[in-house]
Amino acid sequence: MAVKVAKAKQLSFSLPNKIGLMFEVAEALAAAGVNIEAICVYEMEEEGYFMIVPDNAAKAKKVIMKMAGEVKSVDVFNVEVPNKPGQLQAVSKKIADAGVDIEYIYGSPGKGKTATLVFKTDDDRKAIKALSA
């Protein structure tokens, strides 16, 4: 299994949910020249919850702080895999075999025939080592 693993910064924040909220966030980031490399957004109890992996976390955080006030920066890691059946199974098995618990995961389409998976675990360093072996 050939995977590419890289550390990343995820920004987490919430805003009152309304029609057009995703547009407003995307517009503000685009105007600042920030590319969103992976994203997970959901609505719960009238709040829009965002987890984004931008190409420039510092710049993105400045933009979002103007909108949201509080922005949490979290270390995560990206795993680039071939976009075909069984890849998540193989990656999650290596992480489990290393004795690491996956706290959450979300995916993003990659370039060409790859996909990018964003992981947060209880021991990212150990998980990255297991996947890089």
DOLOTOR-450056 format. One record per residue: residue number from 1; residue in three letters; x negated, y, z of N, C-alpha, C in turn. Coordinates in steps of 0.02 Angstrom, whole numbers, plus 50000, padded with zeros to 5 digits. Example, Ala and Ser with C-alpha at 12.3 -4.5 7.8 and 13.67 -1.06 7.14 Angstrom:
2
[1 'ala' [49340 49716 50390] [49385 49775 50390] [49340 49835 50390]]
[2 'ser' [49358 49888 50354] [49316 49947 50357] [49355 50002 50394]]
This chain:
133
[1 'met' [49958 49941 50000] [50000 50000 50000] [49955 50062 50000]]
[2 'ala' [49960 50101 49948] [49920 50162 49943] [49962 50222 49966]]
[3 'val' [49944 50250 50023] [49980 50309 50047] [49929 50364 50061]]
[4 'lys' [49954 50425 50056] [49913 50484 50072] [49943 50516 50134]]
[5 'val' [49903 50525 50186] [49927 50552 50249] [49894 50620 50262]]
[6 'ala' [49934 50668 50284] [49907 50735 50299] [49944 50766 50357]]
[7 'lys' [49907 50799 50402] [49939 50836 50456] [49975 50896 50427]]
[8 'ala' [50028 50918 50462] [50066 50975 50439] [50097 51011 50499]]
[9 'lys' [50121 51071 50488] [50157 51110 50538] [50229 51114 50517]]
[10 'gln' [50273 51097 50563] [50345 51103 50552] [50371 51160 50594]]
[11 'leu' [50412 51201 50565] [50445 51255 50601] [50518 51234 50614]]
[12 'ser' [50540 51241 50676] [50608 51224 50694] [50642 51286 50723]]
[13 'phe' [50705 51297 50701] [50742 51355 50725] [50816 51343 50711]]
[14 'ser' [50857 51384 50742] [50929 51381 50728] [50956 51451 50720]]
[15 'leu' [51011 51454 50684] [51046 51517 50672] [51121 51503 50672]]
[16 'pro' [51162 51552 50689] [51234 51541 50684] [51253 51520 50613]]
[17 'asn' [51290 51467 50607] [51307 51441 50541] [51361 51485 50508]]
[18 'lys' [51352 51495 50443] [51401 51532 50403] [51388 51515 50330]]
[19 'ile' [51436 51529 50289] [51427 51518 50217] [51371 51563 50193]]
[20 'gly' [51324 51536 50156] [51268 51574 50129] [51206 51575 50173]]
[21 'leu' [51208 51541 50231] [51150 51541 50276] [51088 51510 50242]]
[22 'met' [51097 51454 50209] [51039 51423 50176] [51010 51470 50123]]
[23 'phe' [51053 51504 50087] [51030 51552 50037] [50989 51607 50070]]
[24 'glu' [51013 51634 50127] [50977 51688 50161] [50908 51667 50184]]
[25 'val' [50903 51608 50212] [50838 51583 50235] [50792 51571 50175]]
[26 'ala' [50818 51538 50124] [50777 51524 50064] [50756 51588 50030]]
[27 'glu' [50800 51637 50026] [50784 51701 49994] [50729 51737 50032]]
[28 'ala' [50733 51738 50098] [50683 51773 50139] [50614 51740 50131]]
[29 'leu' [50613 51674 50132] [50549 51639 50124] [50521 51648 50053]]
[30 'ala' [50563 51644 50003] [50541 51653 49934] [50513 51724 49924]]
[31 'ala' [50546 51773 49952] [50524 51843 49945] [50454 51853 49976]]
[32 'ala' [50439 51813 50026] [50373 51817 50059] [50321 51772 50024]]
[33 'gly' [50343 51737 49972] [50297 51693 49936] [50283 51627 49971]]
[34 'val' [50329 51606 50015] [50321 51543 50052] [50357 51488 50016]]
[35 'asn' [50322 51432 50004] [50353 51374 49974] [50374 51325 50028]]
[36 'ile' [50434 51298 50023] [50458 51247 50069] [50438 51179 50041]]
[37 'glu' [50394 51144 50076] [50370 51079 50052] [50414 51021 50073]]
[38 'ala' [50449 51029 50130] [50497 50979 50153] [50547 51015 50197]]
[39 'ile' [50609 50988 50198] [50661 51023 50236] [50714 50973 50260]]
[40 'cys' [50739 50987 50320] [50797 50952 50348] [50840 51006 50380]]
[41 'val' [50902 51011 50359] [50948 51061 50386] [51015 51027 50399]]
[42 'tyr' [51044 51043 50456] [51110 51016 50472] [51149 51066 50515]]
[43 'glu' [51215 51058 50515] [51259 51101 50554] [51287 51060 50612]]
[44 'met' [51287 51091 50671] [51317 51058 50729] [51339 51113 50778]]
[45 'glu' [51403 51108 50799] [51431 51156 50847] [51420 51228 50825]]
[46 'glu' [51434 51241 50762] [51431 51308 50732] [51362 51338 50729]]
[47 'glu' [51310 51297 50735] [51241 51319 50727] [51211 51283 50667]]
[48 'gly' [51169 51317 50630] [51130 51286 50577] [51061 51271 50605]]
[49 'tyr' [51042 51208 50605] [50977 51187 50631] [50930 51172 50573]]
[50 'phe' [50870 51200 50575] [50822 51194 50522] [50758 51163 50547]]
[51 'met' [50730 51118 50507] [50662 51093 50516] [50630 51099 50448]]
[52 'ile' [50579 51142 50442] [50547 51151 50377] [50472 51142 50384]]
[53 'val' [50442 51117 50331] [50369 51113 50325] [50351 51161 50268]]
[54 'pro' [50328 51221 50285] [50309 51269 50233] [50236 51262 50213]]
[55 'asp' [50219 51290 50156] [50148 51288 50135] [50106 51337 50176]]
[56 'asn' [50136 51386 50207] [50101 51435 50249] [50143 51446 50312]]
[57 'ala' [50128 51408 50365] [50168 51410 50426] [50166 51478 50460]]
[58 'ala' [50109 51510 50461] [50103 51575 50495] [50147 51628 50461]]
[59 'lys' [50144 51631 50395] [50184 51679 50358] [50258 51663 50364]]
[60 'ala' [50275 51599 50360] [50345 51579 50365] [50373 51596 50435]]
[61 'lys' [50332 51585 50486] [50355 51599 50555] [50371 51673 50564]]
[62 'lys' [50329 51717 50536] [50342 51789 50540] [50409 51807 50508]]
[63 'val' [50422 51778 50450] [50484 51792 50414] [50544 51767 50454]]
[64 'ile' [50540 51706 50478] [50596 51675 50513] [50609 51708 50581]]
[65 'met' [50556 51730 50614] [50565 51763 50679] [50608 51826 50673]]
[66 'lys' [50605 51859 50616] [50647 51918 50605] [50721 51899 50601]]
[67 'met' [50734 51837 50581] [50803 51813 50574] [50827 51776 50636]]
[68 'ala' [50783 51733 50665] [50805 51687 50717] [50780 51705 50786]]
[69 'gly' [50730 51745 50791] [50703 51760 50857] [50655 51706 50880]]
[70 'glu' [50681 51648 50898] [50639 51593 50923] [50626 51542 50867]]
[71 'val' [50562 51528 50857] [50541 51479 50808] [50490 51434 50842]]
[72 'lys' [50503 51369 50841] [50456 51321 50871] [50411 51293 50816]]
[73 'ser' [50347 51290 50830] [50299 51260 50784] [50279 51192 50813]]
[74 'val' [50286 51139 50773] [50274 51071 50796] [50225 51037 50747]]
[75 'asp' [50178 51000 50775] [50134 50959 50733] [50172 50898 50709]]
[76 'val' [50169 50886 50645] [50198 50826 50613] [50146 50800 50564]]
[77 'phe' [50163 50747 50528] [50120 50726 50474] [50162 50703 50415]]
[78 'asn' [50135 50714 50357] [50166 50695 50294] [50134 50630 50269]]
[79 'val' [50175 50587 50242] [50151 50526 50210] [50178 50526 50139]]
[80 'glu' [50133 50528 50091] [50153 50525 50021] [50149 50452 49998]]
[81 'val' [50205 50427 49974] [50210 50356 49953] [50238 50351 49883]]
[82 'pro' [50225 50295 49849] [50259 50284 49785] [50334 50284 49796]]
[83 'asn' [50371 50313 49750] [50444 50318 49757] [50475 50254 49730]]
[84 'lys' [50472 50201 49771] [50501 50137 49752] [50521 50099 49815]]
[85 'pro' [50564 50048 49808] [50588 50011 49866] [50532 49981 49908]]
[86 'gly' [50543 49980 49974] [50496 49947 50020] [50443 49992 50049]]
[87 'gln' [50436 50053 50026] [50382 50096 50051] [50394 50119 50123]]
[88 'leu' [50455 50139 50139] [50470 50159 50208] [50462 50099 50255]]
[89 'gln' [50482 50042 50232] [50474 49981 50272] [50400 49969 50288]]
[90 'ala' [50357 49974 50238] [50285 49962 50248] [50254 50013 50295]]
[91 'val' [50271 50077 50285] [50243 50130 50327] [50268 50122 50399]]
[92 'ser' [50332 50111 50408] [50359 50106 50476] [50333 50044 50512]]
[93 'lys' [50318 49990 50475] [50289 49930 50506] [50219 49944 50532]]
[94 'lys' [50178 49979 50493] [50110 49996 50516] [50113 50039 50579]]
[95 'ile' [50160 50086 50581] [50167 50129 50640] [50190 50087 50700]]
[96 'ala' [50239 50044 50690] [50263 50001 50744] [50209 49953 50768]]
[97 'asp' [50172 49925 50721] [50118 49878 50740] [50063 49913 50781]]
[98 'ala' [50057 49979 50773] [50008 50017 50812] [50036 50036 50881]]
[99 'gly' [50099 50016 50895] [50129 50031 50960] [50152 50102 50967]]
[100 'val' [50169 50133 50911] [50190 50203 50910] [50265 50208 50896]]
[101 'asp' [50299 50250 50935] [50371 50261 50926] [50383 50319 50878]]
[102 'ile' [50426 50309 50830] [50445 50362 50783] [50502 50402 50815]]
[103 'glu' [50490 50467 50826] [50542 50510 50855] [50592 50532 50803]]
[104 'tyr' [50568 50551 50744] [50612 50566 50688] [50573 50565 50623]]
[105 'ile' [50611 50560 50569] [50582 50559 50502] [50633 50590 50454]]
[106 'tyr' [50608 50625 50405] [50650 50647 50349] [50607 50646 50287]]
[107 'gly' [50639 50647 50229] [50602 50640 50167] [50614 50697 50120]]
[108 'ser' [50569 50702 50072] [50573 50753 50021] [50547 50724 49956]]
[109 'pro' [50580 50738 49901] [50553 50713 49838] [50484 50741 49825]]
[110 'gly' [50442 50701 49796] [50374 50723 49782] [50364 50739 49710]]
[111 'lys' [50302 50740 49691] [50284 50754 49622] [50284 50688 49583]]
[112 'gly' [50315 50687 49525] [50313 50627 49483] [50347 50568 49515]]
[113 'lys' [50309 50516 49526] [50338 50454 49551] [50322 50442 49625]]
[114 'thr' [50316 50497 49663] [50302 50490 49734] [50357 50524 49775]]
[115 'ala' [50358 50508 49839] [50402 50540 49886] [50361 50558 49948]]
[116 'thr' [50381 50610 49983] [50346 50630 50044] [50392 50619 50103]]
[117 'leu' [50366 50584 50153] [50402 50571 50215] [50370 50613 50270]]
[118 'val' [50410 50647 50309] [50385 50687 50365] [50400 50650 50429]]
[119 'phe' [50349 50637 50469] [50355 50599 50531] [50337 50641 50592]]
[120 'lys' [50373 50630 50646] [50354 50652 50713] [50357 50589 50756]]
[121 'thr' [50302 50574 50789] [50298 50514 50831] [50276 50533 50901]]
[122 'asp' [50276 50484 50946] [50252 50497 51013] [50176 50498 51017]]
[123 'asp' [50142 50479 50963] [50069 50481 50959] [50048 50488 50886]]
[124 'asp' [50052 50549 50860] [50037 50561 50790] [49966 50539 50771]]
[125 'arg' [49918 50551 50815] [49849 50534 50800] [49841 50458 50788]]
[126 'lys' [49872 50420 50832] [49869 50346 50826] [49905 50322 50764]]
[127 'ala' [49962 50353 50749] [50001 50335 50689] [49961 50350 50625]]
[128 'ile' [49930 50409 50623] [49890 50428 50565] [49831 50380 50555]]
[129 'lys' [49799 50362 50611] [49744 50315 50608] [49767 50248 50579]]
[130 'ala' [49824 50223 50602] [49851 50159 50578] [49867 50162 50503]]
[131 'leu' [49893 50218 50481] [49911 50224 50410] [49851 50236 50365]]
[132 'ser' [49798 50262 50394] [49737 50277 50355] [49690 50217 50351]]
[133 'ala' [49703 50166 50391] [49659 50107 50393] [49667 50064 50331]]
